[in-house]
Amino acid sequence: MSETPPNSRGLARWLWRKYLRRHIWLLAVALVFMSLEGAMYGAISYMMKPMFDQIFIGGQGNKLVLVGLAILGIFALRAAASVVQKVVLTRLAQVTSGEIRTDLVDHLMTLEGQFHQTHSPGYLMQRIEGDVGSINKVWKTLVTGAGRDVVALVSLFGVALSIDWRWTLVALIGVPVMVVPVVVLQRYVRRHARVARDVAAGLSVRLNEIFHGIVPIKLNRLERYQSRRYSKLTDKRIRVEVKSSLGQALIPGMVDLMAGVGFFGVLLYGGREIIDGTKTVGDFMAFFTALGLAFEPLRRLGAVSGVWQVAAAAIERLRELLETRPGLASPATPRPAPQGAPEIVLDDVHLAFGDAPVLRGASLVAEAGKTTALVGASGAGKSTVFNLITRLVDVQRGQVTIGGTDVRDMAVPEVRGLFSVVSQEALLFDESLRDNIVLDGREVSEDRLNAALEAAHVADFLPRLAEGLDSPAGPRGSNLSGGQRQRVAIARAVLRDRPILLLDEATSALDTASEALVQEALDRLARGRTTLVIAHRLSTVRHADKIVVMDQGRVVEEGTHETLLARNGVYAGLYRMQDGA
């Protein structure tokens, strides 16, 4: 990625148009109360003049209570404004961060499988949580800087100018010297903030792989190896975060230096005017109070510059993700999906990933309402066929039709609404069994649900679970055995009740007893549906209506189990190898 930082104004405009503008009234309320709080700084400094000139030096004791009450009122108003703006800003920050996270998750789910193959879950989780978290932290800093601190400075310098414009110019003598160093520091902070975000993504990737692969890590004694890899990334993150923090700290540090020079200059220049009586002590105290109170807002505004550079690095990455367009899209005028169990046809299909061809003119027909099995060695292209008919990927040449309609002519959701899928690794969520079977939270009658449980043999093991159908499945279904997970996935497919059934190695990882139950449930599920089966164990598909043999991206044989054995070709060779003949 280029080291050239993105345009800050462009990022700010994007953030405003995309998210902040929709909450303009909430932002306006926050700015009103921040402005009120900021204005109180000027009011406090202004009250120093009557307090010193009229009361302490002039001896007008009758005004003591009046001035005291005025100062008390200023502080009370400032406190109330501070509370309101903090609550409003917290809501603004949380609402906008929630919207960004939701938009990111929604958008990432629209992107095709190739995107998710090249962007690990840990990387995407860091973008959603880490980068949005970085933006969330700067909302208050940026908006407060634009509201309270700017108004505070305006009011304070207004007081200073009203006392003596020459003193004010002397106080600001160091400002021009700061311009170039601050610009250089901004680039420094942005550069290291971007590196820090990349390292944070790397740490998330490592953690994701460690926790997903904890069993292989333990079995291969890789704990120290994984720990060292994580530790190296942690050390790198510490280094870049410290460098970024150094740049952020130097900017308000330069404000401190400028303020010190200004104080020194005003003391020398204005002190003589106090001594010779040209100015009063009240003038001096009001001016120095204004200058002293301006010190903190100036430091915070200086820090805003560094904080924005950190936020800009995160915003840049989030915008890149949100502007990544899906490679697969629905047509402008989609054709309707077919009704009933349709025929599926692949006609001279070619597909390559990069320079690696996957399908080389594959053609096959899965007849309506019948079971077609895809067999062949690993890498023959069987799973790619599934991906093509479900439009997880599109053909580069040739055609895929369902019920006579090209899948590219149908809306993507309509295409995927035709399928029920049961795969080797049944995806279960860390929710109850009921939620895992129903999935989308729709209302399902108890009769339909019980019928699905019976058909999938889930009802056989439910009595052994403490909470029955409301028992938690655990992370990735860890509370269930492999056979139980498969039966839950089959119950889900039964309840989904789609015209096409895809079975991807659905029984390959099961023991003999579980396989028999699951196979029987799958046979029930396949009745009346167009079914495609991927299987390595040929014994599981010997009763299929048609077996399609694939090799190196081509269909090399078709037929029933008996006709393919009689042909004594590729299928017969594979069968003999597995049968031990």
Secondary structure, DSSP 8 states (H G I E B T S, - for coil): --SS---HHHHHHHHHHHTGGGGHHHHHHHHHHHHHHHHHHHHHHHTHHHIIIIIIIT--GGGHHHHHHHHHHHHHHHHHHHHHHHHHHHHHHHHHHHHHHHHHHHHHTTS-HHHHHHS-HHHHHIIIIIIHHHHHHHHHHHHHIIIIIHHHHHHHHHHHHHH-HHHHHHHTTTHHHHHHHHHHHHHHHHHHHHHHHHHHHHHHHHHHHHHHTHHHHHHTT-HHHHHHHHHHHHHHHHHHHHHHHHHHHHHHHHHHHHHHHHHHHHHHHHHHHHHTTSS-HHHHHHHHHHHHHHHHHHHHHHHHHHHHHHHHHHHHHHHHHHT---S----SS------SS--EEEEEEEEEETTEEEEEEEEEEE-TTSEEEEE-STTSSHHHHHHHHTTSS--SEEEEEETTEEGGGS-HHHHHTTEEEEESS----SSBHHHHHH-S-----HHHHHHHHHHTT-TTTGGGSTTGGGSB--GGGTTS-HHHHHHHHHHHHHHH--SEEEEESTTTTS-HHHHHHHHHHHHHHHTTSEEEEE-SSGGGSTT-SEEEEEETTEEEEEE-HHHHHHHTSHHHHHHHHHHT-
